[in-house]
Amino acid sequence: VDIYLPVELLSFEANRLTADEVQLSWATASETNNKGFYIERMLENETEFSTVAWQDGNGTTTNTSYYGINDPNAYSGISYYRLKQVDTDESFNYSIIRTVAGQEGSLASFTNLNIYPNPVENNLKIRFGALPKQINEAQIKIIAIDGRILYEFTATIEAYQVLEIDYIKNLIPAMYILSVDMEGNQRVMKKFIKKE
C-alpha cells in the first residue's frame, strides 16, 4: 500500500436508492492538495468508464471529510462505479470499483440459483432450483470486476440441475461476477472469488 497518497480514502460505497437513482458516498481521513473527484460509471454493456459528475475536494486538511452525490441511473443491469481523485498538479488515483444492480430484472425477480464452492479453486458449480417451464436455456458469462467478459457460453438447463464450469482454473486469483441470463429477461448475478 502506498502510504504517500495525497488523499487517504476511508470508504467508498454505491447503493441503489430507487429504480432510477444511485447514491454514492465516500470519506477521506486526510487530504493534501486535493482538487477533487471525478465520479466515473460503466454499465455492463459498455467497455470503458465515463465521467458522470465532479465533486470539489477540500484541498489540504487533516480532518475527516464526507462526500456524497446521487447519480440518475435507471439502467436495469449492473453498473460499475469508481472515483478518480485528482490533485492540484493534475496527478490522479483511482478508488476500488463498486457494483450496483438495477431494479428491473434484478436479483429480486429470480434468485433460485446457488453457486459453490465460494471461494473456488478450479470448478465452480451452479445449482438451479425450480424453473418456470419455458426456461430451458441460459447464457452464462464470467465477468471481471472491471466489466470485461472473460468467458461466455450457452447451456441447456433444467430444474435442479448442477452445471459445472471448469474454466475457473484459467483465472487469476481475484473477485469475479457470474452472470446467468435466462429467457424472459431473467438475470441472476453472483460474485465469486477465485482463491490463491
Secondary structure, 3 states (H helix, E strand, C coil): CCCCCCEEEEEEEEEEEECCEEEEEEEEEEEEEEEEEEEEEEECCCCCCEEEEEEEEEEEECCCEEEEEEEECCCCCEEEEEEEEEECCCCEEECCCEEEECCCCCCCCCCCEEEECCCECCCEEEEECCCCCCCCEEEEEEEECCCCEEEEEEEECCCCCEEEEHHHHHCCCEEEEEEEEEHHHEEEEEEEEECC
